Amino acid sequence: MDLVKTRRRGAELEEALLDAAWAELQEVGYPAFTFEGVAARAGTSKPVLYRRWPAKVDLVLAALQHGGLFSRRELVDTGSLRSDVLHALRDFNAYRSGFMAAISVYMASINVETGLSPADLRDRLLGGRSTIGRVMLERAAARGEIPARDWPDGIASLPSDLVRHDLVMSLKPLPDSRIVEIVDDIWLPLVR
């Protein structure tokens, strides 16, 4: 029986390309990441990649998303704002703290090469979705825990921003006491 190699198309091809890009990024890092390396790893040609991602940064950001670094984990509704935010921050600390060093290096390298700031990259990676803080504030307002209002972005994202800052600065998981401090001593007094 002759085996005919079928051509990958659509979602199957994109999955294979992103798998290859993610593996290449993990193995060689951002500075050595090339379309040639990804194409070789995926068993395809560079034009196939360029049709989907015209620039290196586009392919790298797609690979980071594909690798799950920016996918939103389930946001549990515990019934109280304090418990919701503690759960979310503890979850982030436990499951994402190990990626912070790598992400920081990628972001710095992308900035040097493209001029895109970390905020620009975050906007591209998150695709305009609401911050978890905003979701939790809206839930708490619906429960009557806090007043309903149009929360400034800085307030809504503050707990996550502080945890991310501390993770980048320490390059290790935060002690639980710091997470509780962020919630109880900094954020909750601002929203109440």
Backbone as numpy.savetxt, mean C-alpha at the origin, in Angstrom:
# Nx Ny Nz CAx CAy CAz Cx Cy Cz
1.17 -37.18 -29.11 0.32 -36.00 -29.11 1.21 -34.76 -29.11
0.95 -33.85 -30.01 1.71 -32.61 -30.08 1.16 -31.62 -29.07
2.08 -31.05 -28.34 1.68 -30.01 -27.40 1.88 -28.66 -28.08
0.84 -27.91 -28.18 0.91 -26.60 -28.78 0.90 -25.57 -27.66
1.90 -24.72 -27.68 1.97 -23.68 -26.65 0.91 -22.63 -26.96
0.00 -22.44 -26.03 -1.06 -21.45 -26.26 -0.57 -20.09 -25.80
-1.04 -19.11 -26.49 -0.66 -17.75 -26.19 -1.52 -17.22 -25.04
-0.86 -16.64 -24.05 -1.60 -16.06 -22.91 -2.20 -14.74 -23.36
-3.39 -14.48 -22.87 -4.08 -13.24 -23.22 -4.82 -12.70 -21.99
-5.22 -11.46 -22.09 -6.09 -10.85 -21.09 -5.58 -10.97 -19.67
-6.48 -11.37 -18.79 -6.18 -11.43 -17.36 -5.06 -12.43 -17.06
-5.04 -13.56 -17.80 -3.99 -14.56 -17.59 -2.61 -13.98 -17.91
-2.51 -13.24 -19.02 -1.24 -12.62 -19.40 -0.84 -11.56 -18.39
-1.78 -10.71 -18.01 -1.46 -9.65 -17.05 -0.99 -10.22 -15.72
-1.64 -11.28 -15.26 -1.24 -11.95 -14.02 0.20 -12.46 -14.12
0.52 -13.10 -15.24 1.88 -13.62 -15.44 2.90 -12.49 -15.49
2.55 -11.40 -16.14 3.47 -10.26 -16.23 3.70 -9.64 -14.85
2.64 -9.47 -14.09 2.78 -8.88 -12.76 3.49 -9.82 -11.79
3.25 -11.11 -11.91 4.01 -12.08 -11.10 5.50 -11.94 -11.38
5.83 -11.84 -12.67 7.23 -11.70 -13.05 7.82 -10.38 -12.56
7.05 -9.30 -12.68 7.54 -7.99 -12.24 7.75 -7.97 -10.73
6.83 -8.55 -9.97 6.94 -8.61 -8.52 8.17 -9.43 -8.12
8.36 -10.58 -8.76 9.52 -11.42 -8.46 10.82 -10.70 -8.81
10.83 -10.02 -9.93 12.03 -9.28 -10.35 12.34 -8.15 -9.36
11.32 -7.43 -8.95 11.51 -6.33 -8.00 12.06 -6.85 -6.68
11.51 -7.96 -6.20 12.00 -8.53 -4.94 13.44 -9.03 -5.06
13.78 -9.58 -6.21 15.12 -10.16 -6.37 16.20 -9.12 -6.63
15.91 -8.12 -7.47 16.98 -7.19 -7.87 16.82 -5.79 -7.29
15.63 -5.46 -6.76 15.40 -4.13 -6.22 15.07 -3.12 -7.30
14.69 -1.93 -6.89 14.27 -0.92 -7.85 15.37 -0.47 -8.80
16.58 -0.13 -8.31 17.58 0.40 -9.24 17.94 -0.56 -10.39
17.96 -1.85 -10.13 18.33 -2.82 -11.16 17.12 -3.40 -11.90
15.94 -2.98 -11.53 14.70 -3.45 -12.15 14.63 -2.94 -13.59
14.44 -3.85 -14.55 14.36 -3.45 -15.96 13.22 -4.17 -16.65
12.75 -3.58 -17.75 11.75 -4.23 -18.59 12.33 -5.52 -19.18
13.62 -5.50 -19.51 14.28 -6.69 -20.07 14.22 -7.85 -19.08
14.52 -7.56 -17.81 14.50 -8.61 -16.79 13.11 -9.18 -16.59
12.11 -8.31 -16.58 10.73 -8.77 -16.39 10.28 -9.58 -17.60
10.60 -9.08 -18.80 10.20 -9.80 -20.02 10.82 -11.19 -20.06
12.10 -11.28 -19.72 12.78 -12.58 -19.72 12.12 -13.52 -18.69
11.85 -12.99 -17.53 11.25 -13.80 -16.47 9.85 -14.27 -16.87
9.09 -13.42 -17.59 7.72 -13.75 -17.98 7.66 -14.56 -19.28
8.81 -14.65 -19.97 8.81 -15.37 -21.25 8.05 -14.63 -22.33
8.25 -13.31 -22.37 7.56 -12.48 -23.35 8.53 -11.43 -23.88
8.01 -10.45 -24.58 8.85 -9.39 -25.13 8.60 -8.07 -24.41
9.57 -7.17 -24.52 9.41 -5.85 -23.90 8.20 -5.08 -24.43
7.90 -5.13 -25.73 6.73 -4.39 -26.21 5.42 -4.80 -25.53
5.32 -6.07 -25.15 4.12 -6.52 -24.44 3.99 -5.76 -23.12
5.10 -5.55 -22.44 5.09 -4.79 -21.18 4.82 -3.31 -21.43
5.52 -2.73 -22.42 5.37 -1.29 -22.69 3.96 -0.92 -23.12
3.22 -1.84 -23.74 1.84 -1.53 -24.12 0.97 -1.31 -22.89
1.29 -1.99 -21.81 0.49 -1.88 -20.59 1.03 -0.83 -19.62
2.36 -0.77 -19.53 3.02 0.13 -18.59 4.11 0.88 -19.35
3.82 2.10 -19.77 4.77 2.82 -20.63 6.08 3.24 -19.95
6.11 3.28 -18.64 7.33 3.70 -17.94 7.63 2.72 -16.81
8.88 2.68 -16.43 9.33 1.79 -15.36 8.51 2.00 -14.09
8.26 3.24 -13.72 7.52 3.52 -12.49 6.11 2.94 -12.56
5.50 2.97 -13.74 4.15 2.41 -13.88 4.16 0.90 -13.60
5.15 0.21 -14.14 5.24 -1.23 -13.94 5.59 -1.55 -12.48
6.48 -0.77 -11.89 6.86 -1.00 -10.48 5.65 -0.79 -9.57
4.91 0.27 -9.78 3.73 0.52 -8.94 2.69 -0.58 -9.12
2.50 -1.04 -10.35 1.57 -2.15 -10.58 2.06 -3.41 -9.88
3.37 -3.64 -9.90 3.94 -4.82 -9.23 3.76 -4.72 -7.71
3.96 -3.53 -7.15 3.76 -3.35 -5.71 2.31 -3.61 -5.33
1.38 -3.11 -6.14 -0.03 -3.39 -5.86 -0.32 -4.87 -5.99
0.22 -5.47 -7.02 0.00 -6.90 -7.25 0.58 -7.74 -6.11
1.70 -7.30 -5.57 2.32 -8.01 -4.46 1.55 -7.89 -3.16
0.51 -7.08 -3.15 -0.35 -6.97 -1.98 0.08 -5.94 -0.96
1.11 -5.17 -1.27 1.59 -4.21 -0.29 0.62 -3.06 -0.05
-0.26 -2.82 -1.00 -1.17 -1.69 -0.84 -2.63 -2.11 -0.89
-2.87 -3.41 -0.77 -4.26 -3.85 -0.73 -4.79 -3.63 0.68
-6.03 -3.29 0.75 -6.64 -3.00 2.05 -7.04 -4.30 2.71
-6.60 -4.44 3.93 -7.03 -5.60 4.72 -8.44 -5.33 5.23
-9.12 -6.38 5.65 -10.49 -6.21 6.13 -10.53 -5.23 7.30
-11.47 -4.31 7.22 -11.64 -3.30 8.26 -12.78 -3.76 9.16
-12.42 -4.28 10.31 -13.39 -4.85 11.25 -14.20 -3.75 11.92
-15.50 -3.99 12.05 -16.37 -3.08 12.79 -16.65 -3.72 14.15
-15.96 -3.21 15.17 -16.06 -3.78 16.51 -17.22 -3.20 17.31
-17.78 -2.09 16.81 -18.87 -1.45 17.53 -18.44 -0.21 18.28
-17.12 0.06 18.32 -16.66 1.31 18.94 -15.47 1.87 18.17
-15.41 3.18 18.10 -14.34 3.84 17.37 -12.97 3.45 17.92
-12.81 3.48 19.22 -11.51 3.16 19.83 -11.09 1.74 19.46
-11.97 0.79 19.61 -11.63 -0.60 19.28 -11.37 -0.78 17.79
-12.14 -0.08 16.95 -11.92 -0.18 15.50 -10.52 0.28 15.13
-10.13 1.45 15.63 -8.83 2.00 15.23 -7.69 1.21 15.85
-7.85 0.76 17.08 -6.80 -0.08 17.68 -6.62 -1.36 16.88
-7.72 -1.99 16.51 -7.63 -3.23 15.72 -6.93 -2.97 14.39
-7.31 -1.91 13.69 -6.73 -1.60 12.38 -5.23 -1.31 12.49
-4.83 -0.53 13.48 -3.42 -0.18 13.63 -2.59 -1.38 14.07
-3.13 -2.20 14.94 -2.42 -3.41 15.37 -2.26 -4.37 14.19
-3.28 -4.48 13.38 -3.22 -5.34 12.20 -2.14 -4.83 11.24
-2.14 -3.54 10.97 -1.13 -2.95 10.08 0.27 -3.19 10.65
0.43 -2.95 11.92 1.73 -3.13 12.59 2.21 -4.58 12.46
1.31 -5.51 12.64 1.68 -6.93 12.60 1.99 -7.42 11.19
1.20 -6.98 10.22 1.32 -7.56 8.89 2.07 -6.72 7.87
2.27 -5.44 8.14 2.92 -4.59 7.13 4.24 -4.00 7.60
4.56 -4.11 8.87 5.78 -3.45 9.36 7.03 -3.97 8.66
7.06 -5.23 8.29 8.22 -5.80 7.61 8.47 -5.22 6.23
7.44 -4.67 5.61 7.59 -4.10 4.28 8.06 -2.65 4.30
8.04 -2.00 5.45 8.29 -0.56 5.48 9.68 -0.18 5.00
10.68 -0.95 5.33 12.04 -0.63 4.88 12.12 -0.72 3.36
11.59 -1.80 2.80 11.63 -1.97 1.35 10.84 -0.88 0.64
9.66 -0.58 1.14 8.84 0.46 0.52 9.55 1.81 0.58
10.19 2.11 1.69 10.92 3.38 1.81 12.02 3.48 0.77
12.74 2.39 0.56 13.82 2.38 -0.44 13.23 2.55 -1.83
12.15 1.83 -2.14 11.53 1.95 -3.46 11.05 3.38 -3.69
10.38 3.95 -2.69 9.84 5.30 -2.84 10.96 6.32 -3.06
12.04 6.18 -2.32 13.17 7.11 -2.48 13.78 6.97 -3.87
13.93 5.75 -4.34 14.52 5.53 -5.67 13.60 6.06 -6.76
12.30 5.85 -6.60 11.35 6.36 -7.59 11.39 7.88 -7.60
11.47 8.50 -6.44 11.54 9.95 -6.36 12.77 10.49 -7.09
13.92 9.87 -6.87 15.16 10.32 -7.52 15.02 10.21 -9.03
14.44 9.12 -9.50 14.35 8.87 -10.94 13.26 9.67 -11.63
12.11 9.87 -10.95 10.96 10.46 -11.61 10.53 11.82 -11.07
10.96 12.15 -9.85 10.50 13.38 -9.22 9.17 13.23 -8.52
8.55 12.06 -8.59 7.28 11.84 -7.89 7.53 11.78 -6.39
6.75 12.52 -5.64 6.90 12.53 -4.18 6.23 11.29 -3.60
6.54 10.95 -2.34 5.81 9.85 -1.70 4.30 10.08 -1.70
3.86 11.32 -1.56 2.41 11.61 -1.59 1.84 11.33 -2.98
2.58 11.70 -4.03 2.13 11.40 -5.40 1.99 9.89 -5.60
2.99 9.16 -5.13 2.97 7.71 -5.28 1.84 7.08 -4.48
1.62 7.58 -3.28 0.52 7.06 -2.46 -0.81 7.26 -3.15
-1.01 8.47 -3.73 -2.26 8.73 -4.44 -2.45 7.77 -5.61
-1.36 7.50 -6.34 -1.46 6.56 -7.46 -1.72 5.14 -6.98
-1.09 4.75 -5.90 -1.24 3.38 -5.41 -2.60 3.14 -4.76
-3.12 4.12 -4.06 -4.38 3.94 -3.35 -5.59 4.25 -4.22
-5.37 4.90 -5.34 -6.46 5.12 -6.28 -7.63 5.93 -5.76
-7.39 6.87 -4.88 -8.45 7.76 -4.41 -9.44 7.14 -3.43
-9.14 5.96 -2.91 -10.09 5.37 -1.97 -10.00 6.07 -0.61
-11.06 6.01 0.14 -11.12 6.65 1.45 -10.11 6.04 2.40
-9.57 6.89 3.26 -8.65 6.37 4.28 -9.45 5.56 5.29
-8.76 4.62 5.93 -9.46 3.82 6.93 -9.96 4.70 8.07
-9.22 5.76 8.37 -9.65 6.67 9.43 -10.99 7.31 9.10
-11.15 7.72 7.85 -12.42 8.34 7.44 -13.57 7.33 7.56
-13.33 6.11 7.13 -14.36 5.07 7.22 -14.75 4.86 8.68
-13.75 4.79 9.57 -14.04 4.57 10.99 -14.76 5.77 11.60
-14.38 6.98 11.21 -15.06 8.18 11.72 -16.53 8.20 11.28
-16.77 7.85 10.03 -18.15 7.84 9.53 -18.98 6.78 10.26
-18.40 5.62 10.51 -19.11 4.58 11.27 -19.44 5.06 12.68
-18.44 5.68 13.32 -18.64 6.15 14.70 -19.71 7.24 14.75
-19.72 8.12 13.75 -20.75 9.16 13.71 -22.13 8.54 13.51
-22.22 7.53 12.66 -23.50 6.85 12.44 -23.99 6.16 13.71
-23.07 5.72 14.56 -23.44 5.09 15.84 -23.73 6.13 16.92
-23.43 7.41 16.65 -23.66 8.47 17.62 -22.52 8.65 18.61
-21.37 8.04 18.36 -20.22 8.16 19.27 -19.56 9.53 19.20
-19.54 10.09 18.00 -18.90 11.38 17.76 -19.82 12.20 16.87
-19.61 13.51 16.82 -20.45 14.32 15.93 -20.16 13.99 14.46
-21.20 14.05 13.63 -21.02 13.89 12.19 -20.50 15.20 11.64
-19.41 15.12 10.87 -18.88 16.32 10.22 -17.99 15.92 9.07
-17.61 16.88 8.29 -16.69 16.62 7.18 -15.28 16.73 7.75
-14.69 15.59 8.09 -13.39 15.57 8.74 -12.28 15.97 7.78
-11.37 16.84 8.20 -10.21 17.17 7.35 -9.38 15.90 7.11
-8.78 15.82 5.94 -7.97 14.64 5.59 -6.88 14.37 6.63
-6.26 15.44 7.14 -5.19 15.27 8.11 -5.64 14.61 9.40
-6.85 14.90 9.83 -7.40 14.26 11.04 -7.76 12.81 10.73
-8.42 12.59 9.60 -8.86 11.24 9.26 -7.69 10.27 9.11
-6.58 10.73 8.55 -5.45 9.84 8.30 -4.41 9.84 9.42
-4.59 10.67 10.43 -3.55 10.85 11.46 -3.08 9.55 12.13
-3.96 8.67 12.59 -3.44 7.46 13.26 -2.55 6.63 12.33
-3.00 6.41 11.10 -2.21 5.63 10.14 -0.91 6.35 9.79
-0.99 7.67 9.63 0.22 8.44 9.31 1.26 8.33 10.42
0.81 8.41 11.66 1.75 8.32 12.78 2.37 6.93 12.89
1.57 5.91 12.69 2.11 4.54 12.73 3.11 4.35 11.60
2.75 4.78 10.38 3.66 4.66 9.24 4.96 5.41 9.51
4.86 6.62 10.05 6.06 7.41 10.38 6.95 6.64 11.34
6.36 6.14 12.41 7.15 5.43 13.42 7.79 4.16 12.85
7.06 3.46 11.97 7.62 2.25 11.36 8.80 2.59 10.45
8.67 3.65 9.69 9.78 4.06 8.81 10.98 4.51 9.64
10.73 5.22 10.72 11.83 5.73 11.54 12.53 4.63 12.33
11.78 3.62 12.76 12.38 2.57 13.60 12.73 1.30 12.82
12.07 1.10 11.68 12.25 -0.11 10.86 11.99 -1.39 11.65
11.06 -1.30 12.59 10.64 -2.48 13.34 9.22 -2.25 13.84
8.52 -3.34 14.17 7.15 -3.18 14.67 7.09 -2.28 15.90
5.99 -1.56 16.02 5.83 -0.64 17.16 5.40 -1.42 18.40
5.82 -0.96 19.57 5.26 -1.56 20.79 3.78 -1.17 20.90
3.00 -2.05 21.46 1.56 -1.79 21.58 1.28 -0.51 22.36
2.14 -0.19 23.31 1.93 1.03 24.09 1.95 2.27 23.20
2.73 2.26 22.12 2.78 3.41 21.21 1.48 3.49 20.41
0.94 2.37 20.01 -0.33 2.37 19.27 -1.44 2.90 20.16
-1.48 2.46 21.41 -2.50 2.94 22.36 -2.32 4.44 22.59
-1.08 4.90 22.70 -0.82 6.33 22.87 -1.34 7.14 21.69
-1.09 6.67 20.47 -1.56 7.36 19.27 -3.08 7.48 19.30
-3.75 6.41 19.68 -5.22 6.40 19.69 -5.77 7.21 20.86
-5.35 6.87 22.08 -5.96 7.46 23.28 -5.51 8.88 23.58
-4.23 9.17 23.37 -3.70 10.47 23.78 -3.64 11.50 22.66
-3.65 11.04 21.42 -3.52 11.98 20.31 -4.80 12.08 19.48
-5.27 10.94 18.96 -6.36 11.01 17.98 -7.74 11.17 18.58
-8.09 10.31 19.53 -9.45 10.39 20.08 -9.77 11.76 20.69
-8.84 12.40 21.41 -9.17 13.75 21.91 -9.45 14.74 20.78
-8.83 14.55 19.63 -9.10 15.46 18.50 -10.47 15.26 17.89
-10.94 14.02 17.85 -12.22 13.78 17.19 -13.41 13.86 18.13
-13.16 13.88 19.40 -14.26 14.00 20.37 -14.40 15.45 20.74
